[in-house]
Amino acid sequence: MLVPPWLERLLHTAFFNACRTHGDAARSECNMFCLDCKSDGFCFYCRSSKHEDHQVIQIRRSSYHDVVRVSEIQKVLEINDVQTYVINSARVLFLNERPQPRVGKAVSHVCEICGRSLLDTFRFCSLGCKLVGIKSNGDASFTFREKNKVAIQRGERISRRVKEEKDQELREGSQQEIYPISSPTILSIARRRKGIPHRAPFRS
């Protein structure tokens, strides 16, 4: 299977409309997509109530175009050959091609499908263009090569272990601040009591 069954639905889904159920809520824009359900985009509240145990990715916007973070999409798709960008300190890629004026002759890298200029030596500018390329010549794929899949899983395990270690350090540091260790000498002095007081005898 070169293309997962949910991908074309993702690329043709309209996002960032107001949710029909939670339209009055603060986070009601439909910027979520479920890989397990045959549904359109949905909002934050729909995810909590209907897709809690499902594979969900969040769609974001850049210059009025839909993007997805590489850290999310690479868990479910092989995204090699697609140009990625760093936007707002996060690495993302575009879902669909973006119209562009005619590219000048000085451009060295262009998308094989739409001709858009690329920053690096990638073949496609978006997931949509890679999909067209797969259907046209079949020399690319969205399925993981076994080596890449193992590398991604290893990276996820390392990230989880690093996070657990940091959480443990934070917990231990907070406990030391709340319960400072006192030396035995200080504790023994603090607990020592004076003898029973005696009055001086009255003089006759």
PyMOL commands that set and color helices and strands:
alter all, ss='L'
color gray80, all
select helices_A, chain A and resi 7-12+44-50+70-73+127-137+146-178+184-191
alter helices_A, ss='H'
color red, helices_A
select strands_A, chain A and resi 32-34+56-62+65-69+85-87+90-94
alter strands_A, ss='S'
color yellow, strands_A
deselect
rebuild
show_as cartoon
